[in-house]
Amino acid sequence: MTDIAVLSETMRQGEATRAAMGVQLRSRPLWSGADRLGGVPVRYVSPYRLRGVNSPELLYENIVHNGSVYVAEGGNAQNVYTSPDLKAWTARQVDSSSGLVAGKLAAAGSLLMAVTQYSGYSYLRTSVDNALTWVIQQSISNADIVCSAGGIGYVLSGFGYKEFTTNTAATPAGTARDFGVAQVWRKVLHNGVRWLAVNDGGTMALWSANGLTGWTNSAGLTAALTNLPSTGLRRAFTLGGRFIVVAMSEGTLSALYSEDANAWTVGIVGEMEPTGLRVSGIGESAAELGGLLHIPVKLSDGTSSWNALVATDGIRFKFLPAFWRGAESLPSIRTRVGGGGLIFNGTNQVGMPAAARFESNPDALEVYFAV
């Protein structure tokens, strides 16, 4: 009833503003529909909702999907958990004597990849049977990065070497590869046609037609970056068939985008932030819903911090409401299989249910000024 009452008052005030300024106050679905980056949002009605109780009740991190089941890290240093529906989870032991390294679980098609550590040494383990059994494949550096793109798994050097390995369901043991250029390669992405490897600073990228060999410098990225601030954080993602590099500097968000991984276009530079708040961090993961990419961001007023989502098409940005307040790290986020909405982690914040997770509310509305 509170939302209805407040919405009614917002609409009344908006009508008065419209009469005075010649703008219209309207409402629209928050997570679907055209032109959701247009207008000036003034209120959101029930943007998120809590997920139901899990079994077991753990705070799951880094949830992936291998085409058959969801697989998640969380709670037990030796287990991953599998689920067909994000509700009932089953523990699957990766190794009996070594612990999982958080944040290094990946799915490359049906191949699952995880990293365990024992006595200071890290090992890549793989599974091709929905996490029922795991096989140790290779010893890797503790700093190495594990990711996947286009059905291929990657182990990238955390020390700036040009060598890397690829792992697939057909060759889970891995194959040694060479980028030809030494960098701290942070992530590999796939837009459906080409693969893009991006370095740690987001200042250099290579593209390949098969994700394995023939890596070529993305010359257009270097040229396009001259139009953005030279300092700050950068994160690379994909949206549909588009590669996107999001840049944060001096409290603003900007973006570059490319369809072919070589020619890059500058989107809006220096997009405004929520009043009184500044972006202090960008999440490592992002999720697509309704044609927009949703990225977790950390907002701060200099004293307190909030976790929120920012939506972008690679050109424009829109900040969505914060979903919790606190200093916790930014959550992983993913789209439910079948496109049924976003799911992202909750918090251990006082007053919140244990292991709370949020999802996008399909009935959510936003009230906005049409200008």
Residue, then its C-alpha position, 0 to 999 in steps of 0.5 A: m500500500t505504501d508504494i501505491a500511496v507514494l506513487s499516487e503522490t509522485m504522479r500528482q506532483g509530476e502533473a503539477t511539474r508538467a503543467a509548469m515545465g511542459v514535461q510529462l510524468r509517465s511510468r513504464p516497466l523497469w526491465s523491458g520495453a523500448d527506450r528505457l535509457g530515455g527520460v529522467p527517472v524519479r521513482y522506482v516501484s519494487p525493482y528487486r525481490l529476495r529469492g526464496v530460501n535455499s537448501p542448503e542456506l549458503l551465500y553462493e558466489n560465482i554461479v555459472h551454468n554448463g548447459s545442464v545445471y547451475v554450479a556455484e561456489g559457496g560455504n564449503a572450501q572443498n565443495v561446489y554445489t549444483s542445482p537445476d532450479l537455483k533452489a535445491w542445491t547438492a554438494r559435489q566434492v572437488d577434492s578431499s584434501s585441498g580447498l577451492v580458490a574463490g572466483k575461479l570457477a568457470a563453465a566452457g560449454s559442458l566443461l567445468m573448470a575450478v582451481t584448488q590450492y594445497s600447501g601454496y600450490s594451485y591446480l586446475r581441475t575439470s569436470v565433464d559430468n556436471a561436477l560429479t567427478w573432477v580430474i586434476q589437469q595441471s599445476i598453475s600459478n596462484a596468480d593465474i586467471v581462469c575464464s571462458a568464452g564461446g565454449i572455450g576455457y582459458v588459463l591466462s598468466g597472472f604474471g604477464y606472459k604471452e603463453f596461455t592454455t585452452n581447455t574444452a570438453a573435447t580436450p579437458a587436459g588443455t592445449a598450450r597456446d601463445f598470444g604472441v604478445a606479453q601482457v597480463w591478460r585479464k579476460v577473453l570474450h566472445n561476441g558470437v563471431r570473434w574472440l577478444a582478449v583484453n589486458d588487465g588495464g583495459t588498454m590493449a586487446l587482441w582478437s581471433a577468429n577461432g579463439l585459439t590461434g591467429w591473435t591480432n592487435s585490436a588497433g582501433l582500441t588504442a586510438a579510441l582510448t585517447n578520447l577517454p580519461s587516461t586513468g581509472l578502472r576499465r572492465a570489458f564485457t559483451l552485449g549481444g554481438r557487441f564488445i563493450v569496454v566500460a571505463m570509470s575515472e574521476g567518478t564518471l562512467s564512459a564506454l567504447y564499443s565494437e562489433d568486429a573487435n577491431a574498430w571501436t566507437v566512443g559512447i557518451v563520455g563522462e556520464m553523470e552519476p546519482t546526485g551526491l554519489r560517486v562510482s568507486g568500483i565496477g564489478e567483474s561480471a555483468a548480465e544481459l536482460g532486455g537488450l541492456l547490460h547490467i553491471p554491479v557498481k559500488l557507490s559512495d558518498g565519501t562515508s557510506s557505500w551502496n551496491a547498485l546496478v548500472a544499465t547500458d547499451g554501450i553508449r548510454f548509462k542509467f543507474l538503478p536503485a541500490f539493493w544494499r548498503g555496506a562495504e561488502s564486495l560487489p556481487s557476481i550477477r547472471t541472467r537466469v537460463g531462458g532469460g527469466g530475469l537477473i540473479f545476484n548475490g545478497t549480503n551478510q548485512v545485519g538485518m538481512p536474511a542469511a545468504a540473501r540473494f536478490e533477483s529482478n522483479p518482473d512487475a517492477l515499474e519506474v516513474y520518469f519525466a519524458v523530456 
